[in-house]
Structures are given as C-alpha cells and as structure tokens.
C-alpha cells in the first residue's frame, strides 16, 4: 500500500482506507426475488402488486426491477437520481461526437454535469474556455491536451487510457485525438453547463469582432480572418500535432500541471477486501481544487459499505458491470436504483447509500465525482463501532455484544 494511504485521519482530507488487515466478513443473505420481478412485473408473490397490463417498456422493466418495488425497504418520495447517456441526444460532428447529461436531464445533479466525447485521429476539440472547471478521464485511445494559463505558462501533454486532466475555471485549452479512435468522460462543476455564457469558442469570438479591431489587436491584415469558420464547428479535422511551444514564462508542470497520469498510479486494495479504490484529488493532483474523483472496482458480489459524504453531492458514471444502490435521504425516505454501464447517477449531499455488485461473475467499475478539493466519506459501521456500545444498543434495540463486534477500521468495500 502506498505510504499516503496509511496516514492517520488527521483532517477532513485524510485518505479513505484504514487498515488492510481488518477485513469484515458478512453473512451471505439471498436477495428477495420472485417470478414477478424476474419477468419485469411489479408483484411480490405474497399478495402485493400485480401484472402490468398497460403500455410499458419491457426492456427497461427487466433492467430496473428496483423501480418495480422489489426492495420492500424503499419508502417515501425520492426523486429520480439516475440518467443513462443512452437517453441523451448525440451531436454527430465532423470526425467525432458528443452527448451530455446536464441539469435538465437529471435535475437532482446541481453540482456536476457530465459528457462523453469521441474524437477520431487528428480530430480537434477546438480552442475554447469555460466559466466552470473541466475534468476529463480517458477511457479509450490516446489524446493530447494543451493549455495556457493567465501567467502565460503553457502545457502540451499526451494522455493514455486511465489518465486525467483538470482545467481550472477560465483556462484556455483544447483536446486532440491521437489514436484511431479516442473517447473520454468530461466533467464540469456546474450542473447547468448548457447555460449561455458557459463555453467560449475562439473562432466564434473572432467572427463576432469587427475586423479592424482584429487587425489592430493582432497586427495583421484584416483579410487574414476571412476564412475563420462560422458558426464554430465544435469538433474539426486537423493534422496530428506533436509540436510544443516554448513559453518565456515557463510550463505548467509539477504541482501546477493540469495532467495527472493516473494510469501509472496503482489502485489501493480496500481494507475490507472485495475491490480497489484509486483516489485522485488535491492531495496527489494539487490543481484539482473543485473536482475530485475516486475510481472504484468491486469484485463479484462485493459491497461498497454503507456511508455518506459530508462535503458534497456524489456524481457517478458506471464504466462496466451491473450495480444496485439504495439512497436514504432522511425523513424515512429511501429509494433503490439499478445501474449498468453508461448510466450516471447523483446521490444528494449527505445522503446515506451503498453500492453493490449484483453480478456473481463480473467486476463492477464506476467513477465517482465530487465538487470539492478532496474525497471524504463517513462509514456507518465505523461510526457505530466508535460510539459507546450501550448508546448504540439502546438506539437500535440490538445486543451490546453485536455493537462491540463491529469493525472500528473503515472497510470501504466488503467482500
């Protein structure tokens, strides 16, 4: 285990894993299931519910048995917390495409908007900037990113699968595809990302500025700008560039770098067994002060333990596998959701939840995102274990011996 993952919990940014030898064993309890739910029908075989006789999307019903009332512990009113990128409109562009999830798609996601973007080799996500921060994760191919900050420092760098970038609010940047096919996840720290005044394209600005002003500003003939495209193409074809530009003000490197090569950073085995967690936040990626992440992998049947996050909403993108999560929002209200690859979700600020790998044979992986400077969670088990046993026993009406047997070390994932 890397040294930084063994440090004590000394502040709110202390890293999540505790002791690797403190694995917490749990009994195997069969999930309640009936032929009704297995067939996409909302009845439990015990007199509750009945068949669907009206119009319904059978494929969706079979993928989402939790929406049919499979979990008897669900109660109250909890708004929808799930969106699939497959439900998003895809903008097909020259040599690429993009599809988004913004607040109008998932109104509960106030802090975060997400997108998938695809570039063919040489395709360029044109030069632009945002009024919000941008975070990216490469999951297919190889790309280059390039940026210049307000001090004139610049960076041109190649990213491979598993690598991450972060552009602070207002920083000028672009992205280019280097492999034959390239794809990545984009994150922005504002759910209302499509609002006017959020993204600014350089060619769009040029074409809406008087040419005599452009000539004076750049010291060139105004006819130079006759061929600037309008409207902006968003993604355009270009030759692959590997040429850097020397800046007299230096480069964005070290703690100022906008790139974190997470592909070279090993994941940490969870103390409870059953999976790994790789945390990328301001402790190991110093510029990332408003968007941080954890990349989580669960082995078949494993559970991301019951917990909550005291500092932010949690936004999730499911990379592979099948998952189930119940979200508790207080006031006796809870709702269960089923997830598969390509789904996104948001768990409200401080809402209690778990994530379970529903498969007996396939790993589950997701990326969780927070609008914060660090990844923080509070474990339900650890909280109860570190509270006087008589108090917990009296509250939950359980034996003190059970409370005293709870693990005091955070487990994170339970095998």
BELGIRA-V104391 format. One record per backbone hydrogen bond with DSSP energy under -1.0 kcal/mol. CO is the residue of the C=O (numbers start at 1). NH is the residue of the N-H. If there is no record, write none. Layout:
CO:NH
CO:NH
//
This chain:
2:5
3:6
8:10
11:14
19:22
34:38
35:39
36:41
37:40
41:43
42:50
48:44
57:61
58:62
59:63
60:64
64:67
65:68
65:70
66:69
71:74
75:334
81:346
83:344
84:87
85:88
91:98
93:96
95:120
96:93
97:118
98:91
99:116
101:114
102:105
102:106
106:109
108:110
110:191
113:188
114:101
115:186
116:99
117:184
118:97
119:182
120:123
123:177
124:126
124:236
125:175
127:202
128:173
129:200
130:170
133:189
134:167
135:187
136:165
137:185
138:162
140:183
142:178
142:179
143:159
144:176
145:157
146:174
147:155
148:172
149:152
153:149
154:252
155:147
157:145
159:143
160:163
163:138
164:260
165:136
167:134
168:171
172:148
173:128
174:146
175:125
176:144
177:122
180:121
182:119
183:139
183:140
184:117
185:137
186:115
187:135
188:113
191:103
191:193
192:195
198:131
200:129
201:205
202:206
203:207
206:209
210:214
211:215
212:216
213:217
214:218
215:219
221:224
222:225
223:226
233:235
234:126
236:124
247:250
250:154
251:253
253:256
254:257
258:166
260:164
260:262
261:264
262:265
268:277
270:273
272:415
274:299
275:270
276:297
277:268
278:295
280:293
281:284
281:285
285:288
287:289
292:370
293:280
294:368
295:278
296:366
297:276
298:364
299:302
302:357
303:414
304:355
306:380
307:353
308:378
309:350
314:347
315:369
316:345
317:367
318:342
320:365
322:358
323:339
324:356
325:337
327:335
328:352
330:333
333:329
334:75
335:327
337:325
339:323
340:343
342:85
343:318
344:83
345:316
347:314
348:351
352:328
353:307
355:304
356:324
359:301
364:298
365:319
365:320
366:296
367:317
368:294
369:315
370:292
370:372
373:282
378:308
379:383
380:384
381:385
382:386
384:387
388:392
389:393
390:394
391:395
392:396
393:397
393:398
399:403
400:404
403:406
411:272
411:413
412:305
414:303
//
